[in-house]
Amino acid sequence: MKFAFKVDVDTYEGMQKGVPNLLGLFKHLGIRASFFIPFGPDESGKAVFRIFKKKGFLKKMFRTNALKLYGLKTMLRGTLLPAPLIGSSFPEIVRDVLKEGHELGIHGYNHVFWQDHLLEMQESVVREQFELGVSAFENVTGSKPRSFAAPAWLCSGLSLKLLDERSFAYASDTRGTHPYYPVMGGVRFQTLQLPSTLPTADEVLAWDGVSDQTLWDVLTQRLETSGIPVHLHSIHTELEGTALFGPFSKWATRLKEKGIEFVTGSQIADETLKNPGKIPYCDVVLSELPGRAGKVACQKS
């Protein structure tokens, strides 16, 4: 089995604390991962307004004890506290990701704005979000990004169109089981999609009977019974990198001891693109997932 950690950075605190924690762990275990960073403002506090828009959001916040997981500062960013830039505030940490041999891609620009408004955005606004993210990435790294991961696994025909225009090697905007070319609104797009294949920690914690100690057994069981030979698993610097760093470190160590081959998203994409004729086209649909409030983009078999 091949396995890639897709590390999503969503917040200022996750960038400041979670990324260095994970870099140290991965160095110790000899793991290379794929990090996706938003370079725009942290407006996490505005997520509170999802109570009125997203079914199940309030229930999930209570079920997962969001205040404990994310901390008070993060939950007030962009409302009662300022909204500092995420990736651009820590250029040294960004460059450390590259120095350690990890992949670095873009996780949108303004994570909360994308998550809450993408489906109603005009093309000019979506384009601006891409351009701001790419420009900030290039300013910090001196290179062009090869990969993109949409905030909250949310994409649209417009965002997929702009991925094609910018010739990203691949994107990871969806949930699913295997690499594919996306079809949305009857339009075929040409940027390879590598979907996240397992439920995330925050989703599993929202399931009945699961605690922050047992969720790792749940994930291991899902992994071992999936029948999927290549996994891309999304983790978050705010959870696995900070609040749940201890138990996550033990889980990553267990996976390493099982002999799983750790790769990056780019390695999966490059291997897949060697045989482009075998890559299927699959519809992308917005669906609800257990433990997640609101709909996300999912690969339809």
N, C-alpha and C positions, 0 to 999 in steps of 0.2 A: 504494500500500500504506500502511495505517495501522499504527503500531507503538507499543506501550506498554511501557515498562520497569516491571516490578513488582519493587520493591526490598524484599527480605525481610531483616530484621534478626533474627539468631538469638542473638547473644552480646553480652556487655558490651563486649568489645574492638571488635566490629563496630559497635556504637553509638557508642562513643567516637571511633574513628578512621575507620571506613569511611563513616559517614553524612556527616561534614564533607567528606571527599574527594570523594564523589559530588555533593554540593551544589555544590562549586566547579566540577567538570567540567560539570555540567548547566547551570549559570549561563553558563559560557563558551560552550557550544554552543547555548544557547537552547532547552533541552529541559525540558519538564515531565514528571514521573514520578509514580508511585504508590508511596508508602512504607508498609510494614506493619511495625509494631513490637510486640513483646511487652513488657508493662510489669512482668512478674513476675521471679522470680529466674533467674539464669544457672546452670543445673546441667549444663552441657555435659559435665563429667567423668563423669557417670553413663552417658553413651552407651557407655562401654567395655563395659557389661554386655550390649550388643546382640550381642557376639561369641557369646554362648550362645543367642541368640534369633532373630537374623536371618541367614538364609542369604546368604553372600557378603560379610558386613560386614567381616570381618578382611581378606579379599582386597582389597576396595576400599580400605581404609585404607592398605595397603602400596602398591597400584597408584597411588594419587593422592598419596602422600607427605603424609598428613594432618597430621603434626607440623609440617612446613614450611609448609603452607597455613594452618593454624589457630593455631599457636603453642602453647607449653607451658602458658601460663596458662589459655587457654581449655580445654585438654584436662584440666585439673585442677580446674576450677570445680565446686563442689558436692561434691567429695570431699576432696582434700588442701588445697584453697583454699576460702575462703568463696564463697557464691553471692549476689553483689550483685544488686540489681534492675537491669533493663536500661533500659527507657524512663524509669522514674521517677527514676533516678539522674542523668539529663541533661535536665531540663526545658527548658533553654535551647536544646539541639540540637533537641528536639521542636518547639519553637516556631519555630526557624529553618526547618524543613521547610515549615511553613505560610507563614511570611513570604516565602519564595522562590516561593510560588505552586504548590507541589506538593500532591498529594492525600495525606492521612494516614489510615490505617486501622489496625485491630487485627490482630496476628499471634498470636492467642491470649493467654494469660497466662503460664503456665509451659510453654515450648516443649517441653522434654524430657519432662515428665510427660505432656503431651498425646500426643506422638509415640509414647511407649512404652506408654501405658495406655488410650488413648481407647476402644478396642474392648471393654474390660472394665469401663469406668466405669458406675456407677449414674447415673441421671438427676440426682440431687442433686449429684453431683460435677461432672458436665459443666456444670450450671447455675452452680455456684460458680465454675468457671473463666471462664465468660462474664461473670458479675457482677463478678468481681475485675478483669478486663481492661477492661470498660466503665467501671467506677468510677475506675480509675487514669487512663484516657484523659481522662475528664471533669475530673478534678482538675488535670491538667496543662494541658489545652487550653481548658477552660471551655465545651466544646461536645460534642455527641453524635457518636459515630462513624457514618459512613454505609456503611462497607465492612469486610469481614472476610476474612481469608485464613488458613485452617487451617494450623497447623504441619505440615510434611512432607506436604502434600497428603493429609491423612487426615481423613475425615469419617465420620459414622455417621447412622443415622436420628434419633438423639437430638440430635446437633449441628445437623442440618438443621432439625429441629423448632424448636429454640431460635432459629435464624436467623429463621425465619418469625415467631416471637413478638415479636422485637425490631425487626422491620420494617427490616432493613438494605436499602439500595438494591440492593446486590449482594454476592456473595461470590466468592472465587476459591480454592476448596478442592480443585480437581481438575485433571487433565491431559486435554487434548482438542483440539478443532479449532475450535469455534464456540460462541457464547452459547446457553444452553438453560436450561430448568427441570429440576431433578433429580428422578429417581424412584429410590427405594431401598426395598427390602422391599415392593414393590408400592404404596408410598405416594407420591403426587405432592406435591411441595413448591413453594412460591410465591416463593422468593427466587432471583433470577436468578444463574446461575453463569457466570462468565467464566473458562474454563480456561486454564492455561498451555499454550502451543502448541508450544514448542520444548524440546529437551533442555537441561538446565542444564550449566554449565561443569564442575561436579564429576562429573556423569554422563559427559560426553564424555571427560574426562581418564581415566576408568576403561576406555575402549574401547582395544582393541589398536592400537598404532601411532600414538596421538595424544599430543602433548606440549602443554605450556602455550603454545607458539608456534603450533602448527598447529590448535589447537581453534577458533580464530576463523574459519579458512577452512572448517572443518567446519560451524560454525554458519551462516556466510554461504551455503554451498551448500544447507543445509537450508531456510533462509529463502527463497532464490530459487526452489527447486523444490517448495515446499510446496503451491502453488496456493491458499493461504489469503490472503484480502484484508486481514484484520485480525488482527494478532498481539498477544498478551500474553506477554511473555518475562520469566521470573523470573531475577533476579540476586541475589547475596548480598553484603552489606557486608563479610563476612569474606574473600571471594574477589575479586570484581570491584572492591570498594571498598578493599581493602587488599593482600592478597598478589599479586593479578593486576591491580592498578590501572593500571600502565603500559600493558600490552598491551590491556587493556579500553578505556582511553581512546582508543587508536588505532583500535580497532574501532568504537566509538561515533562517532568522527569520520568514519570511512569511510561508515557508514550515513547520517550527516547529509549527506555530500557526494553520496550516491546520490539524494538528493531524497525520501527516505522521510518521510512525515508523522508526527511524533511526537505522541501524544495520551496522556491518562491513562485509567486504568480507568473512572473515573466518566464520562468523555466517551463511551467505548464503551457503557457501560451506559445512559446517558441516551438515546443515539441508538437503541439496540436497543429500549428500552422505549417508544419512540414508536409502535411497531407490535407491541403485545403478542400479537395474534392470529397473528403469523408466527413466534413463538418456539416452537421444538419442545420437547417433553418427551423426555428421554433417560435411560435407566437409568445408574446409577452402579455400577461394579463395582471390586473391589479386584484390581489386576493388578501384575505385575512389569514393570519397565522396564529396558532395557539400561543397565548402569552404576550402578543404584541398588539398594541392599540393602533387602530387604523390599518389601512391597506398598504401592501408593498408590491413591487413588481416581481412577478414569479414566472419562471419558465414553464410553459405548457407543453406537456409531452405530446 
